[in-house]
Amino acid sequence: MSSTAVYPVGAVDAPESPRPLLPSALQRACIAAKVASENKGQDVLVLDLRQLTPIFDFFVISTGASRRQVHTIVEETDAALRAVGDTRAGIEGYEASKWIVQDFGDVVVHVFDADTRAYYRLEDLWADAVKVDWENEIE
């Protein structure tokens, strides 16, 4: 008869499954910005909000020229962040495609069409946030 260890959920002796080490929030925000840029996103920004709110650390903001491009930026961002071990907690606005928000916990990715970005002006709303030079951070 073979003995198989059974561990109750949360047991101290239960072996933990290895999780890949997740890059920092800054690194993941820069990855998202790079993906937006590589997919022809316009006016790509990374805002550091750590000194302004405890809710999240970074906003990534970009503009797509068409519904298809907005969707591509969103889908490619999700794939790139999944590839480094991140998990998207939520997504809003995908059907309307005017403003799609992806929630990665400490990183929030906003992809707008041009009119909606001009209307909401998130970068003005969060004007006190530090703009990250994401291109130099990636190198």
C-alpha positions in Angstrom: 0.0 0.0 0.0 1.5 3.4 -1.0 1.2 6.3 1.3 0.2 9.6 -0.1 0.4 12.7 2.0 -2.8 14.7 2.1 -2.5 18.3 3.2 -5.4 20.4 4.2 -5.7 23.8 2.6 -3.4 26.2 4.3 -1.4 23.5 6.2 2.0 24.6 7.3 3.7 21.4 6.0 2.1 21.5 2.6 4.6 21.9 -0.2 4.3 25.1 -2.1 4.2 25.1 -5.8 6.9 27.3 -7.2 5.8 30.6 -8.6 7.9 32.5 -11.0 9.4 35.7 -9.6 7.2 38.6 -10.8 9.1 41.6 -12.2 8.5 44.8 -10.3 5.5 47.0 -10.9 7.8 49.5 -12.7 9.2 46.9 -14.9 5.8 45.6 -15.8 4.5 49.1 -16.5 7.4 49.6 -18.8 6.7 46.3 -20.6 3.1 47.4 -21.1 4.3 50.8 -22.5 6.8 49.1 -24.8 4.0 46.8 -26.2 1.7 49.7 -26.8 4.5 51.5 -28.6 5.5 48.5 -30.7 1.8 48.2 -31.7 1.8 51.8 -32.9 0.1 53.2 -29.8 0.4 57.0 -29.7 1.4 59.3 -26.9 2.4 56.4 -24.6 2.9 57.4 -21.0 3.8 55.7 -17.7 2.7 57.7 -14.7 4.2 56.9 -11.2 1.4 57.2 -8.7 3.0 55.7 -5.7 3.2 59.0 -3.9 -0.4 60.0 -4.7 -2.5 56.9 -4.0 -2.2 53.6 -2.2 -4.5 51.9 -4.6 -2.1 51.3 -7.5 1.5 52.2 -8.4 1.5 52.9 -12.1 -0.8 54.0 -14.9 0.1 53.2 -18.5 -1.8 55.3 -21.0 -1.8 55.1 -24.7 -4.0 55.9 -27.7 -5.0 53.7 -30.6 -6.0 55.0 -34.0 -8.8 52.5 -34.6 -10.9 49.9 -32.7 -8.7 47.1 -34.1 -5.5 48.9 -32.9 -7.0 49.5 -29.5 -7.9 45.8 -29.2 -4.4 44.7 -30.5 -2.7 46.9 -27.9 -4.8 45.4 -25.1 -4.5 41.8 -26.2 -0.7 42.1 -26.8 -0.2 43.8 -23.4 -2.1 41.0 -21.7 0.0 38.4 -23.5 3.3 40.1 -22.6 2.5 40.5 -18.9 1.2 36.9 -18.7 4.5 35.8 -20.2 6.4 37.4 -17.2 4.0 35.8 -14.7 1.4 38.6 -14.2 -2.3 37.9 -14.1 -4.9 40.4 -15.2 -7.5 40.9 -12.4 -10.0 42.6 -14.7 -10.8 44.4 -17.9 -13.5 47.0 -18.7 -14.6 48.7 -21.9 -13.5 46.0 -24.4 -16.9 45.9 -26.2 -17.2 49.7 -26.6 -13.5 50.0 -27.4 -13.4 53.8 -26.6 -11.5 53.3 -23.3 -10.3 49.9 -22.3 -8.9 49.5 -18.8 -6.8 46.5 -17.7 -6.3 46.0 -14.0 -3.1 44.2 -13.1 -3.3 45.2 -9.4 -0.4 47.6 -9.0 -0.3 48.5 -12.7 -3.4 49.8 -14.5 -3.3 50.0 -18.3 -5.5 52.5 -20.1 -5.9 52.3 -23.9 -8.1 55.0 -25.5 -9.3 56.1 -28.8 -8.2 59.7 -29.5 -11.5 61.5 -28.8 -12.1 59.7 -25.5 -8.5 60.3 -24.3 -8.9 64.0 -25.1 -12.2 64.1 -23.2 -11.0 62.4 -20.0 -7.4 63.8 -20.0 -6.2 61.3 -17.3 -2.7 62.8 -17.5 -4.1 66.2 -16.5 -6.2 64.6 -13.8 -3.1 63.0 -12.4 -0.8 66.0 -13.2 1.1 65.6 -10.0 2.3 62.1 -11.0 5.9 61.7 -12.1 6.2 60.8 -15.7 8.4 57.7 -16.1 11.0 57.7 -18.9 9.9 54.1 -19.7 12.2 53.8 -22.8 15.3 54.4 -20.7 13.9 52.1 -17.9 13.7 49.2 -20.3 17.3 49.4 -21.4 
